[in-house]
């Protein structure tokens, strides 16, 4: 009995090294005392219980905390929970009892991809193609409007071949810039439309959105159309002033100023100023057909664009699947269940995207939607242009020969009166006067579209 007590005192005085040498259980684990400092060099006092797998401290009367394995592998418990959290956060350890040692060096950052550069290229291509279409199409637009309001002209210019000689004679007599008249007011018109939509959307606190998104609801679509309706009402008087500037002959008129479109639009709205005339149609009678035409063209163009884009992507997906079906090997090594392992297939079943496959279908669908919309609504546009020009004392170029000028004089009471009068005296083809200029306009736009495709192919590396 005395020998056993003496041995126990030696074990308590000499620590674990003496215990290992004198028969202490090898599976016993030592735990630090809660009252001892966490990173001190002193060794805690321990004693062994009857069980071979349990070690308890005698310096602390609280329950021991879980052992924490730090970076160096020794068992030292932090003095508080805050210190424990700091050590865990420092070494990146999720589990305090985990024996894995994480690396203290930061992970290498992934190399940046060329996605940002591709977006910049796509935006640049879109902007350049838009400016190219605007600058090239504007002379055709001027010729088309002059032919539409010239109800006494002998030539209807239903094909582009007859109008090319007229354009050449106009440039030879008045200079190169005669077909770009009114381009400044056109920029003002676009700026007023964009700013009016933004202001109305902000005033309504987003209840009238500027876009409908990818999966729009009926409520969002109706709210967006209300926004377009308000914007069309605000833009209509300035469109009337822009129309006069774009068809006015430069031989008999001065070059309009920078802000002439704004002042003439306000005068046209209230029926005052130099545009006042007995034959002038009151603007309140022009608001409804003008806004209706604007909304019809927007809805028709947007709907056709989405439909054409969907059909193009569906056709491209089917072609890709057929190509893969022809190229896939018949060996069962390449098959895993019902799916085939092929790196060319993306998770959604489409071919790998690029600048060409991502943006070119949108450009093509927009081009085709605008062309179909202009063809369908061309008669309505002809009637509206004649009503806006009536009573403004506008003198236009002679669209039969391209030499000289002629006044515009008409007397219409409203939209339906102008329509019936045109059909009676000029036939149904009178509603399509200047259609050749529209054909030439979209021919130039198609050339720009093909050039854009070439640029996208070079940028995509195809």
Protein Blocks (a to p, Z undefined) as FASTA:
>chain_A
ZZmmmmmmmmmmnommlmmmnopafkbccdddfkbcfkbcbdcdddddfblkbccdfkbc
bdcddddddfkopacddfbfklmmmmmmmnopablkbcbdcdfbdcddddddfklmmmmm
mmmmmmmmmmmmmmmmmmmmmmmmmmmmmmkbfblolafklmmmmmmmmmmmnojklmmg
oklmmmmmmmmmmmmmmmmmmmnnomacfbebjbdcfklmmmmmmmmmmmmmmmmmmmmm
mmmmmmpcfklpccddfklmmmmmmmmmnopajkbcfklccfklmmmmmmmmmmmmmmmm
mmmmmmmmmmmmmmmmmmmmmmmmmmpcfbfklpghjbccdfkbcfkopacddfklmmmm
mmmmmmmmmmmmmmmmmmmmmmmmmmmmgonlpacddfknopacdddddddfblmlmmmm
mmmmnojmlmmgoklmmmmmmmmmmmmmmmmmmmmmmmnoZZ
